[in-house]
């Protein structure tokens, strides 16, 4: 159960860390810490940005492919989301998009 830290006006909870660890493998992101882009920017931030901008479009593409019964496109797009999620350590999302052949 979360406790309220009156002095700092914040919630302190081990359960938040547990949920984060179940959803996100922080060690995967830490592995990217030392990688920098050609322009010196943080590579992991760029990957996260690409993921956050590209995933909604891919989900929409999956919806459209399902309506059109374009199963090959649906499977390919789901595989892309699975790979992107796993690359960033979001394994639970990656498992969600795993489709049978």
N, C-alpha and C positions, 0 to 999 in steps of 0.2 A: 504494500500500500504506500502511496506517495505521502510524504510529510511536507508541510508548508514551512519553509524557512522564513520566519517573520522578519528577521534582521535583514536578509538579502532579498526578500520578496520574490523568492523563486521556489520551485518544486524540486525536491531531491528524491530520486527514486532509482533503485537498482533495476526495477522492472523496465524502465525506459531503455537502459543499456541492454537488457536481455532481448527486448523486442528489436532493437537496432541490430544486434548480432544475429538474430534469426532472419532478418530481412536483408541485411547488407553485410558482406564480408569485408570489413574494414582493412584487413590485411592485404586484400587485392588492391585497394586504393593506395595503401601505403607503398606498395611495390612501384607505383607510378610516380611517387614523390620526387625522385631524382631525375625523372625524364623531363626535359624541357623542349619546347618547340624551337624551330629555327629562329624565331623572333624573340626567344627568351621567355615566352609566356608559359604558364603552367599547363602541361599536357593533359593532366587528369581533369582540369577545369574545362578544357576544350572538349574532351571526350564526353563529359557530363552534359555540357551545353548541346553538343550534337545529339546526344541521346534524348534529352528533354525536348528538343525541337523536332526531331525526326520520328520519334515513337508515336505521337498522336496521328501523324500522317499515315504511318504504317498501319495503325489500328483501323483507321478509316478505309485504307486500301483492303484490309482483311474483310471488313463489313461489306464493301462493294463486291469483292470477289465471292463472298458467300452468297449474296443475292444473285449474282450472275452464274453461280455454280462453277466458277473458275478455280477448281481445286488446286491445280498446280501453282497458280499465282498465290493463292491463300497459303499453301504450305511453304512456299519460298519466302513469303513475307513474314510468316510466323517464325520461320527458321532464322531470319535476320534479326528479329526482336529477341529471340532466344540467345543468339550469339552475342548481340550487343549487351544484353542484360548480364550474361555470364562474364563477359569481359570486364564489366564494371563491378563485379562481385555481388550482383543482385540475383543470386541463384534461385530464390523462390519464384521470381518472375520468369526466369529462364525455364524453370521446370513447368510452369503454367503453360508455356507455349510449345512444349514438346508434343509433337504429333506423331501418331503411328504411321508407318509407311503404307 
